[in-house]
Amino acid sequence: MLLRYFIRRLLWMIPFLFVVSIVVFALIQAPPGDFLTTYVAKMAESNEGIDQATLERMREQYGLDRSLPVQYWKWISGLAVGDFGQSFEWNQSAWSVIKSRLPLTLVLMLSTFIFAWGVALPIGIYSAVRKYTVGDYVVTFFGFLGLATPNFLLALVVLYLGVRFFGVHMGGLFSDEYEGEPWSLAKVIDLYKHLWIGILVLGTAILASLIRIMRANLLDELSKPYVTTARAKGMAEWKLILKYPVRIALNPFISIIGIYFPALISGAVVTAVVLGYPTLGPLMLQSLLAQDMHLAGGILMIMCSLTVVGMLISDILLALLDPRVRYD
């Protein structure tokens, strides 16, 4: 049953991503001009000219002289076989540019995800069980503070505190001696010595949101008759809470996994720029500004795929967690 459900969802991903690709291509092409328009403008700013013959040759080389349907078909047919096309700005395969930043992006995303979910779950349970106590008010205060504080502002504060009081620049992901070196255990340890700042900064808003979600749903479950009945039968309080209300309150907690997967890339653009992280967020911003169609389109399609994969994971986890959820 689970395998059939999984295969069916995978098959549904194909038409969904096809429709998404049309929307992505239309959005990238929506601004006036193209990559060469932006390129000529940059050349003009630096007082360098480019003759019309060279411009026409470049337009033909990049396929920008073709109609939009032809450009789209060439791009999407390439994606179907794993060819992301040529990055105009980097003058190399778009996939080679993306894959150089994808591993670090996934490490940051998954680490932030684990941190936020792992911390939010026990705090949300505590806040609900000890409602209207000093601890609950403290959690609520910092929750609202986390939601109200922009991630990039928190990143700037952390960088300032590091330089001002410790004399250490906390930006980047590696120490100088590990930049460009092959992967090793020492390099992974050095990565996490720098990465914890990004995890903390990016995880703050997500953590605050998840705590509020867990608290609200658990409070709703704790007021239901089955909890009162279980207490009346003498079941231990924490065993009761963890076995029944928490399990049901986890449903919305898990169902938003698909939303936060791509949000950790798109929502971290400014933060990654501030912290100097070589991830997909700043690369996506740069490619959109340059109208580098293949590179921007490839990154956006990866983000959409992460959304679909995240929703699939959350649906499967919900079905395994709650017997009321059926695969059919």
Residue pairs with C-beta under 8 A, 6 or more apart in sequence:
1 327
2 316
2 319
2 327
4 327
5 316
5 319
5 327
5 328
6 312
6 316
9 312
9 315
10 312
13 305
13 308
13 312
16 308
17 301
17 304
17 305
17 308
18 76
20 301
20 304
21 76
21 79
21 297
21 301
22 72
24 297
24 300
24 301
24 304
25 72
25 75
25 76
25 293
25 297
27 300
28 288
28 291
28 293
28 296
28 297
28 300
29 68
29 293
31 291
33 291
34 64
34 291
34 293
35 62
35 64
35 88
35 89
35 290
35 291
35 292
35 293
36 55
36 58
36 59
36 62
36 64
37 291
38 289
38 290
38 291
39 50
39 58
39 88
39 290
40 50
40 55
43 49
43 50
56 65
59 65
62 86
62 88
63 70
63 71
63 74
64 71
66 74
71 293
74 85
75 85
75 293
75 294
75 297
78 84
78 85
79 85
79 298
79 301
82 95
83 95
84 93
84 94
84 95
84 98
84 294
84 295
84 297
84 298
85 93
85 94
85 293
85 294
85 297
85 298
86 92
86 93
86 94
86 294
87 93
87 94
87 97
87 287
87 292
87 294
87 295
88 290
88 292
88 293
88 294
88 295
89 286
89 287
89 290
89 292
89 295
90 97
90 292
90 295
94 292
94 294
94 295
94 298
95 298
97 283
97 295
98 280
98 283
98 295
98 298
98 299
98 302
100 278
101 278
101 279
101 280
101 283
102 280
102 302
104 173
104 277
104 278
104 279
105 265
105 279
105 280
105 281
107 191
107 195
108 195
108 198
108 199
108 202
108 264
108 268
108 277
108 279
109 261
109 264
109 265
111 192
111 195
111 199
112 198
112 199
112 202
112 203
112 206
112 264
113 260
113 261
113 264
115 199
115 200
115 203
115 207
116 203
116 206
116 207
116 210
116 260
117 210
117 253
119 203
119 207
120 206
120 207
120 210
120 211
120 214
121 210
121 214
121 253
123 139
123 211
123 214
124 210
124 211
124 212
124 213
124 214
124 215
124 218
124 253
125 214
125 218
125 241
125 246
126 135
126 136
126 139
127 135
127 136
127 139
127 140
127 211
127 214
127 215
128 214
128 215
128 218
128 219
128 222
128 249
129 218
129 222
129 241
130 136
131 215
131 219
139 211
139 215
142 208
143 208
143 211
143 212
144 208
145 208
146 204
146 205
146 207
146 208
147 205
147 208
147 209
147 212
149 204
149 205
151 201
151 202
151 204
151 205
151 267
151 268
151 270
151 271
152 270
152 271
152 273
152 274
154 201
154 204
155 197
155 198
155 201
155 271
155 274
155 275
156 274
158 170
158 197
158 200
158 201
159 169
159 170
159 171
159 274
159 275
162 168
162 169
162 170
163 169
163 170
170 194
170 197
170 275
171 274
171 275
171 276
172 194
172 275
172 276
172 277
173 191
173 194
173 195
173 198
173 276
173 277
173 278
174 187
174 190
174 191
174 194
175 190
175 193
175 194
178 186
178 187
178 190
178 191
181 187
197 275
198 268
198 271
198 272
198 275
198 277
201 271
201 275
202 264
202 267
202 268
202 271
206 260
206 263
206 264
210 253
213 252
213 253
213 256
214 249
214 253
217 248
217 249
217 251
217 252
217 253
218 245
218 246
218 249
220 249
221 227
221 244
221 245
221 246
221 248
221 249
222 241
222 245
224 245
226 244
227 240
227 244
227 245
230 240
230 244
231 237
231 240
247 321
247 322
248 322
250 321
251 318
251 321
251 322
254 314
254 317
254 318
254 321
255 314
255 318
256 314
257 310
257 311
257 313
257 314
257 317
258 307
258 308
258 309
258 310
258 311
258 312
258 313
258 314
259 307
259 310
260 310
261 306
261 307
261 309
261 310
262 303
262 304
262 306
262 307
262 310
265 279
265 280
265 281
265 284
265 303
265 306
266 281
266 284
266 303
268 279
268 281
269 281
269 282
269 284
269 285
271 277
271 281
272 279
272 281
272 282
273 281
273 282
273 285
280 299
280 302
283 295
283 299
284 296
284 299
284 300
286 292
287 295
287 296
287 299
288 296
318 325
319 325
319 326
319 327
